[in-house]
Amino acid sequence: MTMRSIRLVRSLPLLLAALAPTALAAPADADNNRLNVSVVKMVYIVQHQAGCTNNVRINPQLQLAAQWHSVDVLNNRALDGDTGSDGSSPQDRALAAGYRGQVQETVAINPALSITSLEVINQWHSSPEQLAIMQNCANTEVGVWSENSLDRTVLVAVYGHPG
């Protein structure tokens, strides 16, 4: 081992300590688009396994409603379902976002920095109520949004069928 590599090995703990706060903070502000799109694709699969023939598509208004609720649930730890901190329902939030059809919602909460789309779908699949929402063939549109903090991830899907 050369003197240069010995110095590098000795300085590695200092380098890691210096990078640690940055490495931990960056994922909390990460772009979750890949996760959100993956959940939409998995909802499509769940629907088709249930016999649906439609192609569920992303709706920006439903995505906005999902974003509002995921931020609310992330920041208000007493929330764990469909009701917002202001008493709003999924339908209220969808209407406020400009969506005029009927909506349903599923919420996934993970007590960690991240969650995978497979974990989300498995969480929803194990709940008869949430599985029924995913399998509802009338839900042809969806908006998915996820938010992270260092110790919590919230993902909300708002499903809609135009009215």
Phi and psi in radians as a Rosetta constraint file:
Dihedral C 1 N 2 CA 2 C 2 CIRCULARHARMONIC -1.457 0.35
Dihedral N 2 CA 2 C 2 N 3 CIRCULARHARMONIC 2.872 0.35
Dihedral C 2 N 3 CA 3 C 3 CIRCULARHARMONIC -1.050 0.35
Dihedral N 3 CA 3 C 3 N 4 CIRCULARHARMONIC -0.668 0.35
Dihedral C 3 N 4 CA 4 C 4 CIRCULARHARMONIC -1.098 0.35
Dihedral N 4 CA 4 C 4 N 5 CIRCULARHARMONIC -0.784 0.35
Dihedral C 4 N 5 CA 5 C 5 CIRCULARHARMONIC -1.206 0.35
Dihedral N 5 CA 5 C 5 N 6 CIRCULARHARMONIC -0.557 0.35
Dihedral C 5 N 6 CA 6 C 6 CIRCULARHARMONIC -1.131 0.35
Dihedral N 6 CA 6 C 6 N 7 CIRCULARHARMONIC -0.757 0.35
Dihedral C 6 N 7 CA 7 C 7 CIRCULARHARMONIC -1.091 0.35
Dihedral N 7 CA 7 C 7 N 8 CIRCULARHARMONIC -0.695 0.35
Dihedral C 7 N 8 CA 8 C 8 CIRCULARHARMONIC -1.113 0.35
Dihedral N 8 CA 8 C 8 N 9 CIRCULARHARMONIC -0.784 0.35
Dihedral C 8 N 9 CA 9 C 9 CIRCULARHARMONIC -1.100 0.35
Dihedral N 9 CA 9 C 9 N 10 CIRCULARHARMONIC -0.726 0.35
Dihedral C 9 N 10 CA 10 C 10 CIRCULARHARMONIC -1.166 0.35
Dihedral N 10 CA 10 C 10 N 11 CIRCULARHARMONIC -0.563 0.35
Dihedral C 10 N 11 CA 11 C 11 CIRCULARHARMONIC -1.504 0.35
Dihedral N 11 CA 11 C 11 N 12 CIRCULARHARMONIC -0.168 0.35
Dihedral C 11 N 12 CA 12 C 12 CIRCULARHARMONIC -0.998 0.35
Dihedral N 12 CA 12 C 12 N 13 CIRCULARHARMONIC -0.800 0.35
Dihedral C 12 N 13 CA 13 C 13 CIRCULARHARMONIC -1.037 0.35
Dihedral N 13 CA 13 C 13 N 14 CIRCULARHARMONIC -0.655 0.35
Dihedral C 13 N 14 CA 14 C 14 CIRCULARHARMONIC -1.163 0.35
Dihedral N 14 CA 14 C 14 N 15 CIRCULARHARMONIC -0.716 0.35
Dihedral C 14 N 15 CA 15 C 15 CIRCULARHARMONIC -1.111 0.35
Dihedral N 15 CA 15 C 15 N 16 CIRCULARHARMONIC -0.799 0.35
Dihedral C 15 N 16 CA 16 C 16 CIRCULARHARMONIC -1.096 0.35
Dihedral N 16 CA 16 C 16 N 17 CIRCULARHARMONIC -0.719 0.35
Dihedral C 16 N 17 CA 17 C 17 CIRCULARHARMONIC -1.107 0.35
Dihedral N 17 CA 17 C 17 N 18 CIRCULARHARMONIC -0.666 0.35
Dihedral C 17 N 18 CA 18 C 18 CIRCULARHARMONIC -1.219 0.35
Dihedral N 18 CA 18 C 18 N 19 CIRCULARHARMONIC -0.622 0.35
Dihedral C 18 N 19 CA 19 C 19 CIRCULARHARMONIC -1.462 0.35
Dihedral N 19 CA 19 C 19 N 20 CIRCULARHARMONIC -0.369 0.35
Dihedral C 19 N 20 CA 20 C 20 CIRCULARHARMONIC -0.953 0.35
Dihedral N 20 CA 20 C 20 N 21 CIRCULARHARMONIC -0.862 0.35
Dihedral C 20 N 21 CA 21 C 21 CIRCULARHARMONIC -1.059 0.35
Dihedral N 21 CA 21 C 21 N 22 CIRCULARHARMONIC -0.647 0.35
Dihedral C 21 N 22 CA 22 C 22 CIRCULARHARMONIC -1.200 0.35
Dihedral N 22 CA 22 C 22 N 23 CIRCULARHARMONIC -0.751 0.35
Dihedral C 22 N 23 CA 23 C 23 CIRCULARHARMONIC -1.116 0.35
Dihedral N 23 CA 23 C 23 N 24 CIRCULARHARMONIC -0.619 0.35
Dihedral C 23 N 24 CA 24 C 24 CIRCULARHARMONIC -1.347 0.35
Dihedral N 24 CA 24 C 24 N 25 CIRCULARHARMONIC -0.634 0.35
Dihedral C 24 N 25 CA 25 C 25 CIRCULARHARMONIC -1.331 0.35
Dihedral N 25 CA 25 C 25 N 26 CIRCULARHARMONIC -0.630 0.35
Dihedral C 25 N 26 CA 26 C 26 CIRCULARHARMONIC -1.029 0.35
Dihedral N 26 CA 26 C 26 N 27 CIRCULARHARMONIC -0.803 0.35
Dihedral C 26 N 27 CA 27 C 27 CIRCULARHARMONIC -1.090 0.35
Dihedral N 27 CA 27 C 27 N 28 CIRCULARHARMONIC -0.495 0.35
Dihedral C 27 N 28 CA 28 C 28 CIRCULARHARMONIC -1.123 0.35
Dihedral N 28 CA 28 C 28 N 29 CIRCULARHARMONIC -0.441 0.35
Dihedral C 28 N 29 CA 29 C 29 CIRCULARHARMONIC -1.829 0.35
Dihedral N 29 CA 29 C 29 N 30 CIRCULARHARMONIC 0.257 0.35
Dihedral C 29 N 30 CA 30 C 30 CIRCULARHARMONIC -1.194 0.35
Dihedral N 30 CA 30 C 30 N 31 CIRCULARHARMONIC 2.745 0.35
Dihedral C 30 N 31 CA 31 C 31 CIRCULARHARMONIC -1.411 0.35
Dihedral N 31 CA 31 C 31 N 32 CIRCULARHARMONIC 2.051 0.35
Dihedral C 31 N 32 CA 32 C 32 CIRCULARHARMONIC -1.652 0.35
Dihedral N 32 CA 32 C 32 N 33 CIRCULARHARMONIC 0.307 0.35
Dihedral C 32 N 33 CA 33 C 33 CIRCULARHARMONIC -0.986 0.35
Dihedral N 33 CA 33 C 33 N 34 CIRCULARHARMONIC -0.738 0.35
Dihedral C 33 N 34 CA 34 C 34 CIRCULARHARMONIC -1.092 0.35
Dihedral N 34 CA 34 C 34 N 35 CIRCULARHARMONIC -0.739 0.35
Dihedral C 34 N 35 CA 35 C 35 CIRCULARHARMONIC -1.079 0.35
Dihedral N 35 CA 35 C 35 N 36 CIRCULARHARMONIC -0.835 0.35
Dihedral C 35 N 36 CA 36 C 36 CIRCULARHARMONIC -1.054 0.35
Dihedral N 36 CA 36 C 36 N 37 CIRCULARHARMONIC -0.799 0.35
Dihedral C 36 N 37 CA 37 C 37 CIRCULARHARMONIC -1.151 0.35
Dihedral N 37 CA 37 C 37 N 38 CIRCULARHARMONIC -0.665 0.35
Dihedral C 37 N 38 CA 38 C 38 CIRCULARHARMONIC -1.095 0.35
Dihedral N 38 CA 38 C 38 N 39 CIRCULARHARMONIC -0.682 0.35
Dihedral C 38 N 39 CA 39 C 39 CIRCULARHARMONIC -1.118 0.35
Dihedral N 39 CA 39 C 39 N 40 CIRCULARHARMONIC -0.722 0.35
Dihedral C 39 N 40 CA 40 C 40 CIRCULARHARMONIC -1.044 0.35
Dihedral N 40 CA 40 C 40 N 41 CIRCULARHARMONIC -0.779 0.35
Dihedral C 40 N 41 CA 41 C 41 CIRCULARHARMONIC -1.090 0.35
Dihedral N 41 CA 41 C 41 N 42 CIRCULARHARMONIC -0.674 0.35
Dihedral C 41 N 42 CA 42 C 42 CIRCULARHARMONIC -1.246 0.35
Dihedral N 42 CA 42 C 42 N 43 CIRCULARHARMONIC -0.584 0.35
Dihedral C 42 N 43 CA 43 C 43 CIRCULARHARMONIC -1.098 0.35
Dihedral N 43 CA 43 C 43 N 44 CIRCULARHARMONIC -0.726 0.35
Dihedral C 43 N 44 CA 44 C 44 CIRCULARHARMONIC -0.970 0.35
Dihedral N 44 CA 44 C 44 N 45 CIRCULARHARMONIC -0.802 0.35
Dihedral C 44 N 45 CA 45 C 45 CIRCULARHARMONIC -1.109 0.35
Dihedral N 45 CA 45 C 45 N 46 CIRCULARHARMONIC -0.795 0.35
Dihedral C 45 N 46 CA 46 C 46 CIRCULARHARMONIC -1.044 0.35
Dihedral N 46 CA 46 C 46 N 47 CIRCULARHARMONIC -0.755 0.35
Dihedral C 46 N 47 CA 47 C 47 CIRCULARHARMONIC -1.091 0.35
Dihedral N 47 CA 47 C 47 N 48 CIRCULARHARMONIC -0.778 0.35
Dihedral C 47 N 48 CA 48 C 48 CIRCULARHARMONIC -1.209 0.35
Dihedral N 48 CA 48 C 48 N 49 CIRCULARHARMONIC -0.563 0.35
Dihedral C 48 N 49 CA 49 C 49 CIRCULARHARMONIC -1.151 0.35
Dihedral N 49 CA 49 C 49 N 50 CIRCULARHARMONIC -0.454 0.35
Dihedral C 49 N 50 CA 50 C 50 CIRCULARHARMONIC -1.513 0.35
Dihedral N 50 CA 50 C 50 N 51 CIRCULARHARMONIC -0.017 0.35
Dihedral C 50 N 51 CA 51 C 51 CIRCULARHARMONIC 1.768 0.35
Dihedral N 51 CA 51 C 51 N 52 CIRCULARHARMONIC 0.037 0.35
Dihedral C 51 N 52 CA 52 C 52 CIRCULARHARMONIC -1.196 0.35
Dihedral N 52 CA 52 C 52 N 53 CIRCULARHARMONIC 2.566 0.35
Dihedral C 52 N 53 CA 53 C 53 CIRCULARHARMONIC -2.005 0.35
Dihedral N 53 CA 53 C 53 N 54 CIRCULARHARMONIC -0.040 0.35
Dihedral C 53 N 54 CA 54 C 54 CIRCULARHARMONIC -1.391 0.35
Dihedral N 54 CA 54 C 54 N 55 CIRCULARHARMONIC 2.854 0.35
Dihedral C 54 N 55 CA 55 C 55 CIRCULARHARMONIC -1.902 0.35
Dihedral N 55 CA 55 C 55 N 56 CIRCULARHARMONIC 1.763 0.35
Dihedral C 55 N 56 CA 56 C 56 CIRCULARHARMONIC -1.060 0.35
Dihedral N 56 CA 56 C 56 N 57 CIRCULARHARMONIC 2.349 0.35
Dihedral C 56 N 57 CA 57 C 57 CIRCULARHARMONIC -2.239 0.35
Dihedral N 57 CA 57 C 57 N 58 CIRCULARHARMONIC 2.700 0.35
Dihedral C 57 N 58 CA 58 C 58 CIRCULARHARMONIC -1.291 0.35
Dihedral N 58 CA 58 C 58 N 59 CIRCULARHARMONIC 2.330 0.35
Dihedral C 58 N 59 CA 59 C 59 CIRCULARHARMONIC -2.025 0.35
Dihedral N 59 CA 59 C 59 N 60 CIRCULARHARMONIC 2.149 0.35
Dihedral C 59 N 60 CA 60 C 60 CIRCULARHARMONIC -1.074 0.35
Dihedral N 60 CA 60 C 60 N 61 CIRCULARHARMONIC -0.575 0.35
Dihedral C 60 N 61 CA 61 C 61 CIRCULARHARMONIC -1.208 0.35
Dihedral N 61 CA 61 C 61 N 62 CIRCULARHARMONIC -0.712 0.35
Dihedral C 61 N 62 CA 62 C 62 CIRCULARHARMONIC -1.185 0.35
Dihedral N 62 CA 62 C 62 N 63 CIRCULARHARMONIC -0.608 0.35
Dihedral C 62 N 63 CA 63 C 63 CIRCULARHARMONIC -1.124 0.35
Dihedral N 63 CA 63 C 63 N 64 CIRCULARHARMONIC -0.692 0.35
Dihedral C 63 N 64 CA 64 C 64 CIRCULARHARMONIC -1.121 0.35
Dihedral N 64 CA 64 C 64 N 65 CIRCULARHARMONIC -0.751 0.35
Dihedral C 64 N 65 CA 65 C 65 CIRCULARHARMONIC -1.080 0.35
Dihedral N 65 CA 65 C 65 N 66 CIRCULARHARMONIC -0.695 0.35
Dihedral C 65 N 66 CA 66 C 66 CIRCULARHARMONIC -1.149 0.35
Dihedral N 66 CA 66 C 66 N 67 CIRCULARHARMONIC -0.677 0.35
Dihedral C 66 N 67 CA 67 C 67 CIRCULARHARMONIC -1.094 0.35
Dihedral N 67 CA 67 C 67 N 68 CIRCULARHARMONIC -0.831 0.35
Dihedral C 67 N 68 CA 68 C 68 CIRCULARHARMONIC -0.990 0.35
Dihedral N 68 CA 68 C 68 N 69 CIRCULARHARMONIC -0.786 0.35
Dihedral C 68 N 69 CA 69 C 69 CIRCULARHARMONIC -1.280 0.35
Dihedral N 69 CA 69 C 69 N 70 CIRCULARHARMONIC -0.635 0.35
Dihedral C 69 N 70 CA 70 C 70 CIRCULARHARMONIC -1.147 0.35
Dihedral N 70 CA 70 C 70 N 71 CIRCULARHARMONIC -0.671 0.35
Dihedral C 70 N 71 CA 71 C 71 CIRCULARHARMONIC -1.136 0.35
Dihedral N 71 CA 71 C 71 N 72 CIRCULARHARMONIC -0.750 0.35
Dihedral C 71 N 72 CA 72 C 72 CIRCULARHARMONIC -1.080 0.35
Dihedral N 72 CA 72 C 72 N 73 CIRCULARHARMONIC -0.816 0.35
Dihedral C 72 N 73 CA 73 C 73 CIRCULARHARMONIC -1.176 0.35
Dihedral N 73 CA 73 C 73 N 74 CIRCULARHARMONIC -0.670 0.35
Dihedral C 73 N 74 CA 74 C 74 CIRCULARHARMONIC -1.083 0.35
Dihedral N 74 CA 74 C 74 N 75 CIRCULARHARMONIC -0.721 0.35
Dihedral C 74 N 75 CA 75 C 75 CIRCULARHARMONIC -1.549 0.35
Dihedral N 75 CA 75 C 75 N 76 CIRCULARHARMONIC -0.178 0.35
Dihedral C 75 N 76 CA 76 C 76 CIRCULARHARMONIC -2.207 0.35
Dihedral N 76 CA 76 C 76 N 77 CIRCULARHARMONIC 1.599 0.35
Dihedral C 76 N 77 CA 77 C 77 CIRCULARHARMONIC -1.140 0.35
Dihedral N 77 CA 77 C 77 N 78 CIRCULARHARMONIC -0.246 0.35
Dihedral C 77 N 78 CA 78 C 78 CIRCULARHARMONIC -1.313 0.35
Dihedral N 78 CA 78 C 78 N 79 CIRCULARHARMONIC -0.297 0.35
Dihedral C 78 N 79 CA 79 C 79 CIRCULARHARMONIC -1.449 0.35
Dihedral N 79 CA 79 C 79 N 80 CIRCULARHARMONIC 2.409 0.35
Dihedral C 79 N 80 CA 80 C 80 CIRCULARHARMONIC -2.592 0.35
Dihedral N 80 CA 80 C 80 N 81 CIRCULARHARMONIC 0.339 0.35
Dihedral C 80 N 81 CA 81 C 81 CIRCULARHARMONIC -2.668 0.35
Dihedral N 81 CA 81 C 81 N 82 CIRCULARHARMONIC -2.535 0.35
Dihedral C 81 N 82 CA 82 C 82 CIRCULARHARMONIC -1.437 0.35
Dihedral N 82 CA 82 C 82 N 83 CIRCULARHARMONIC -0.395 0.35
Dihedral C 82 N 83 CA 83 C 83 CIRCULARHARMONIC -1.446 0.35
Dihedral N 83 CA 83 C 83 N 84 CIRCULARHARMONIC 2.260 0.35
Dihedral C 83 N 84 CA 84 C 84 CIRCULARHARMONIC -1.401 0.35
Dihedral N 84 CA 84 C 84 N 85 CIRCULARHARMONIC 2.955 0.35
Dihedral C 84 N 85 CA 85 C 85 CIRCULARHARMONIC -1.108 0.35
Dihedral N 85 CA 85 C 85 N 86 CIRCULARHARMONIC -0.375 0.35
Dihedral C 85 N 86 CA 86 C 86 CIRCULARHARMONIC -1.653 0.35
Dihedral N 86 CA 86 C 86 N 87 CIRCULARHARMONIC 0.129 0.35
Dihedral C 86 N 87 CA 87 C 87 CIRCULARHARMONIC 1.502 0.35
Dihedral N 87 CA 87 C 87 N 88 CIRCULARHARMONIC 0.056 0.35
Dihedral C 87 N 88 CA 88 C 88 CIRCULARHARMONIC -1.244 0.35
Dihedral N 88 CA 88 C 88 N 89 CIRCULARHARMONIC 2.629 0.35
Dihedral C 88 N 89 CA 89 C 89 CIRCULARHARMONIC -1.793 0.35
Dihedral N 89 CA 89 C 89 N 90 CIRCULARHARMONIC 2.949 0.35
Dihedral C 89 N 90 CA 90 C 90 CIRCULARHARMONIC -0.973 0.35
Dihedral N 90 CA 90 C 90 N 91 CIRCULARHARMONIC -0.704 0.35
Dihedral C 90 N 91 CA 91 C 91 CIRCULARHARMONIC -1.121 0.35
Dihedral N 91 CA 91 C 91 N 92 CIRCULARHARMONIC -0.714 0.35
Dihedral C 91 N 92 CA 92 C 92 CIRCULARHARMONIC -1.029 0.35
Dihedral N 92 CA 92 C 92 N 93 CIRCULARHARMONIC -0.823 0.35
Dihedral C 92 N 93 CA 93 C 93 CIRCULARHARMONIC -1.162 0.35
Dihedral N 93 CA 93 C 93 N 94 CIRCULARHARMONIC -0.677 0.35
Dihedral C 93 N 94 CA 94 C 94 CIRCULARHARMONIC -1.126 0.35
Dihedral N 94 CA 94 C 94 N 95 CIRCULARHARMONIC -0.761 0.35
Dihedral C 94 N 95 CA 95 C 95 CIRCULARHARMONIC -1.078 0.35
Dihedral N 95 CA 95 C 95 N 96 CIRCULARHARMONIC -0.745 0.35
Dihedral C 95 N 96 CA 96 C 96 CIRCULARHARMONIC -1.116 0.35
Dihedral N 96 CA 96 C 96 N 97 CIRCULARHARMONIC -0.488 0.35
Dihedral C 96 N 97 CA 97 C 97 CIRCULARHARMONIC -1.488 0.35
Dihedral N 97 CA 97 C 97 N 98 CIRCULARHARMONIC -0.077 0.35
Dihedral C 97 N 98 CA 98 C 98 CIRCULARHARMONIC 1.745 0.35
Dihedral N 98 CA 98 C 98 N 99 CIRCULARHARMONIC 0.123 0.35
Dihedral C 98 N 99 CA 99 C 99 CIRCULARHARMONIC -1.545 0.35
Dihedral N 99 CA 99 C 99 N 100 CIRCULARHARMONIC 2.286 0.35
Dihedral C 99 N 100 CA 100 C 100 CIRCULARHARMONIC -1.844 0.35
Dihedral N 100 CA 100 C 100 N 101 CIRCULARHARMONIC -0.025 0.35
Dihedral C 100 N 101 CA 101 C 101 CIRCULARHARMONIC -1.560 0.35
Dihedral N 101 CA 101 C 101 N 102 CIRCULARHARMONIC -3.076 0.35
Dihedral C 101 N 102 CA 102 C 102 CIRCULARHARMONIC -1.465 0.35
Dihedral N 102 CA 102 C 102 N 103 CIRCULARHARMONIC 2.519 0.35
Dihedral C 102 N 103 CA 103 C 103 CIRCULARHARMONIC -2.286 0.35
Dihedral N 103 CA 103 C 103 N 104 CIRCULARHARMONIC 2.772 0.35
Dihedral C 103 N 104 CA 104 C 104 CIRCULARHARMONIC -2.383 0.35
Dihedral N 104 CA 104 C 104 N 105 CIRCULARHARMONIC 2.900 0.35
Dihedral C 104 N 105 CA 105 C 105 CIRCULARHARMONIC -2.545 0.35
Dihedral N 105 CA 105 C 105 N 106 CIRCULARHARMONIC 2.555 0.35
Dihedral C 105 N 106 CA 106 C 106 CIRCULARHARMONIC -2.214 0.35
Dihedral N 106 CA 106 C 106 N 107 CIRCULARHARMONIC 2.504 0.35
Dihedral C 106 N 107 CA 107 C 107 CIRCULARHARMONIC -2.232 0.35
Dihedral N 107 CA 107 C 107 N 108 CIRCULARHARMONIC 2.310 0.35
Dihedral C 107 N 108 CA 108 C 108 CIRCULARHARMONIC -2.080 0.35
Dihedral N 108 CA 108 C 108 N 109 CIRCULARHARMONIC 2.312 0.35
Dihedral C 108 N 109 CA 109 C 109 CIRCULARHARMONIC -2.198 0.35
Dihedral N 109 CA 109 C 109 N 110 CIRCULARHARMONIC 2.254 0.35
Dihedral C 109 N 110 CA 110 C 110 CIRCULARHARMONIC -2.179 0.35
Dihedral N 110 CA 110 C 110 N 111 CIRCULARHARMONIC 2.215 0.35
Dihedral C 110 N 111 CA 111 C 111 CIRCULARHARMONIC -1.381 0.35
Dihedral N 111 CA 111 C 111 N 112 CIRCULARHARMONIC 0.987 0.35
Dihedral C 111 N 112 CA 112 C 112 CIRCULARHARMONIC -2.755 0.35
Dihedral N 112 CA 112 C 112 N 113 CIRCULARHARMONIC 2.964 0.35
Dihedral C 112 N 113 CA 113 C 113 CIRCULARHARMONIC -1.058 0.35
Dihedral N 113 CA 113 C 113 N 114 CIRCULARHARMONIC -0.565 0.35
Dihedral C 113 N 114 CA 114 C 114 CIRCULARHARMONIC -2.460 0.35
Dihedral N 114 CA 114 C 114 N 115 CIRCULARHARMONIC 2.969 0.35
Dihedral C 114 N 115 CA 115 C 115 CIRCULARHARMONIC -2.620 0.35
Dihedral N 115 CA 115 C 115 N 116 CIRCULARHARMONIC 2.621 0.35
Dihedral C 115 N 116 CA 116 C 116 CIRCULARHARMONIC -1.751 0.35
Dihedral N 116 CA 116 C 116 N 117 CIRCULARHARMONIC 2.814 0.35
Dihedral C 116 N 117 CA 117 C 117 CIRCULARHARMONIC -1.091 0.35
Dihedral N 117 CA 117 C 117 N 118 CIRCULARHARMONIC -0.605 0.35
Dihedral C 117 N 118 CA 118 C 118 CIRCULARHARMONIC -1.133 0.35
Dihedral N 118 CA 118 C 118 N 119 CIRCULARHARMONIC -0.701 0.35
Dihedral C 118 N 119 CA 119 C 119 CIRCULARHARMONIC -1.108 0.35
Dihedral N 119 CA 119 C 119 N 120 CIRCULARHARMONIC -0.693 0.35
Dihedral C 119 N 120 CA 120 C 120 CIRCULARHARMONIC -1.100 0.35
Dihedral N 120 CA 120 C 120 N 121 CIRCULARHARMONIC -0.904 0.35
Dihedral C 120 N 121 CA 121 C 121 CIRCULARHARMONIC -1.101 0.35
Dihedral N 121 CA 121 C 121 N 122 CIRCULARHARMONIC -0.705 0.35
Dihedral C 121 N 122 CA 122 C 122 CIRCULARHARMONIC -1.098 0.35
Dihedral N 122 CA 122 C 122 N 123 CIRCULARHARMONIC -0.689 0.35
Dihedral C 122 N 123 CA 123 C 123 CIRCULARHARMONIC -1.078 0.35
Dihedral N 123 CA 123 C 123 N 124 CIRCULARHARMONIC -0.804 0.35
Dihedral C 123 N 124 CA 124 C 124 CIRCULARHARMONIC -1.248 0.35
Dihedral N 124 CA 124 C 124 N 125 CIRCULARHARMONIC -0.614 0.35
Dihedral C 124 N 125 CA 125 C 125 CIRCULARHARMONIC -1.137 0.35
Dihedral N 125 CA 125 C 125 N 126 CIRCULARHARMONIC -0.518 0.35
Dihedral C 125 N 126 CA 126 C 126 CIRCULARHARMONIC -1.402 0.35
Dihedral N 126 CA 126 C 126 N 127 CIRCULARHARMONIC -0.115 0.35
Dihedral C 126 N 127 CA 127 C 127 CIRCULARHARMONIC -1.866 0.35
Dihedral N 127 CA 127 C 127 N 128 CIRCULARHARMONIC 2.012 0.35
Dihedral C 127 N 128 CA 128 C 128 CIRCULARHARMONIC -0.951 0.35
Dihedral N 128 CA 128 C 128 N 129 CIRCULARHARMONIC -0.666 0.35
Dihedral C 128 N 129 CA 129 C 129 CIRCULARHARMONIC -1.164 0.35
Dihedral N 129 CA 129 C 129 N 130 CIRCULARHARMONIC -0.814 0.35
Dihedral C 129 N 130 CA 130 C 130 CIRCULARHARMONIC -1.249 0.35
Dihedral N 130 CA 130 C 130 N 131 CIRCULARHARMONIC -0.611 0.35
Dihedral C 130 N 131 CA 131 C 131 CIRCULARHARMONIC -1.092 0.35
Dihedral N 131 CA 131 C 131 N 132 CIRCULARHARMONIC -0.737 0.35
Dihedral C 131 N 132 CA 132 C 132 CIRCULARHARMONIC -1.070 0.35
Dihedral N 132 CA 132 C 132 N 133 CIRCULARHARMONIC -0.645 0.35
Dihedral C 132 N 133 CA 133 C 133 CIRCULARHARMONIC -1.145 0.35
Dihedral N 133 CA 133 C 133 N 134 CIRCULARHARMONIC -0.808 0.35
Dihedral C 133 N 134 CA 134 C 134 CIRCULARHARMONIC -1.089 0.35
Dihedral N 134 CA 134 C 134 N 135 CIRCULARHARMONIC -0.664 0.35
Dihedral C 134 N 135 CA 135 C 135 CIRCULARHARMONIC -1.445 0.35
Dihedral N 135 CA 135 C 135 N 136 CIRCULARHARMONIC -0.086 0.35
Dihedral C 135 N 136 CA 136 C 136 CIRCULARHARMONIC -1.197 0.35
Dihedral N 136 CA 136 C 136 N 137 CIRCULARHARMONIC 1.913 0.35
Dihedral C 136 N 137 CA 137 C 137 CIRCULARHARMONIC -1.159 0.35
Dihedral N 137 CA 137 C 137 N 138 CIRCULARHARMONIC -0.320 0.35
Dihedral C 137 N 138 CA 138 C 138 CIRCULARHARMONIC -1.233 0.35
Dihedral N 138 CA 138 C 138 N 139 CIRCULARHARMONIC -0.358 0.35
Dihedral C 138 N 139 CA 139 C 139 CIRCULARHARMONIC -1.409 0.35
Dihedral N 139 CA 139 C 139 N 140 CIRCULARHARMONIC 1.600 0.35
Dihedral C 139 N 140 CA 140 C 140 CIRCULARHARMONIC -1.711 0.35
Dihedral N 140 CA 140 C 140 N 141 CIRCULARHARMONIC -0.117 0.35
Dihedral C 140 N 141 CA 141 C 141 CIRCULARHARMONIC -2.266 0.35
Dihedral N 141 CA 141 C 141 N 142 CIRCULARHARMONIC 2.664 0.35
Dihedral C 141 N 142 CA 142 C 142 CIRCULARHARMONIC -2.631 0.35
Dihedral N 142 CA 142 C 142 N 143 CIRCULARHARMONIC 2.633 0.35
Dihedral C 142 N 143 CA 143 C 143 CIRCULARHARMONIC -2.267 0.35
Dihedral N 143 CA 143 C 143 N 144 CIRCULARHARMONIC 2.211 0.35
Dihedral C 143 N 144 CA 144 C 144 CIRCULARHARMONIC -2.138 0.35
Dihedral N 144 CA 144 C 144 N 145 CIRCULARHARMONIC 2.389 0.35
Dihedral C 144 N 145 CA 145 C 145 CIRCULARHARMONIC -2.545 0.35
Dihedral N 145 CA 145 C 145 N 146 CIRCULARHARMONIC 2.491 0.35
Dihedral C 145 N 146 CA 146 C 146 CIRCULARHARMONIC -2.310 0.35
Dihedral N 146 CA 146 C 146 N 147 CIRCULARHARMONIC 2.600 0.35
Dihedral C 146 N 147 CA 147 C 147 CIRCULARHARMONIC -2.338 0.35
Dihedral N 147 CA 147 C 147 N 148 CIRCULARHARMONIC 2.582 0.35
Dihedral C 147 N 148 CA 148 C 148 CIRCULARHARMONIC -2.247 0.35
Dihedral N 148 CA 148 C 148 N 149 CIRCULARHARMONIC 2.584 0.35
Dihedral C 148 N 149 CA 149 C 149 CIRCULARHARMONIC -2.234 0.35
Dihedral N 149 CA 149 C 149 N 150 CIRCULARHARMONIC 3.104 0.35
Dihedral C 149 N 150 CA 150 C 150 CIRCULARHARMONIC -1.100 0.35
Dihedral N 150 CA 150 C 150 N 151 CIRCULARHARMONIC -0.432 0.35
Dihedral C 150 N 151 CA 151 C 151 CIRCULARHARMONIC -2.171 0.35
Dihedral N 151 CA 151 C 151 N 152 CIRCULARHARMONIC 0.262 0.35
Dihedral C 151 N 152 CA 152 C 152 CIRCULARHARMONIC -2.803 0.35
Dihedral N 152 CA 152 C 152 N 153 CIRCULARHARMONIC 2.417 0.35
Dihedral C 152 N 153 CA 153 C 153 CIRCULARHARMONIC -2.205 0.35
Dihedral N 153 CA 153 C 153 N 154 CIRCULARHARMONIC 2.345 0.35
Dihedral C 153 N 154 CA 154 C 154 CIRCULARHARMONIC -2.173 0.35
Dihedral N 154 CA 154 C 154 N 155 CIRCULARHARMONIC 2.272 0.35
Dihedral C 154 N 155 CA 155 C 155 CIRCULARHARMONIC -2.225 0.35
Dihedral N 155 CA 155 C 155 N 156 CIRCULARHARMONIC 2.261 0.35
Dihedral C 155 N 156 CA 156 C 156 CIRCULARHARMONIC -2.124 0.35
Dihedral N 156 CA 156 C 156 N 157 CIRCULARHARMONIC 2.345 0.35
Dihedral C 156 N 157 CA 157 C 157 CIRCULARHARMONIC -2.096 0.35
Dihedral N 157 CA 157 C 157 N 158 CIRCULARHARMONIC 2.218 0.35
Dihedral C 157 N 158 CA 158 C 158 CIRCULARHARMONIC -1.951 0.35
Dihedral N 158 CA 158 C 158 N 159 CIRCULARHARMONIC 2.070 0.35
Dihedral C 158 N 159 CA 159 C 159 CIRCULARHARMONIC -1.778 0.35
Dihedral N 159 CA 159 C 159 N 160 CIRCULARHARMONIC 2.466 0.35
Dihedral C 159 N 160 CA 160 C 160 CIRCULARHARMONIC -2.445 0.35
Dihedral N 160 CA 160 C 160 N 161 CIRCULARHARMONIC 2.675 0.35
Dihedral C 160 N 161 CA 161 C 161 CIRCULARHARMONIC -2.254 0.35
Dihedral N 161 CA 161 C 161 N 162 CIRCULARHARMONIC 2.171 0.35
Dihedral C 161 N 162 CA 162 C 162 CIRCULARHARMONIC -0.959 0.35
Dihedral N 162 CA 162 C 162 N 163 CIRCULARHARMONIC 2.511 0.35
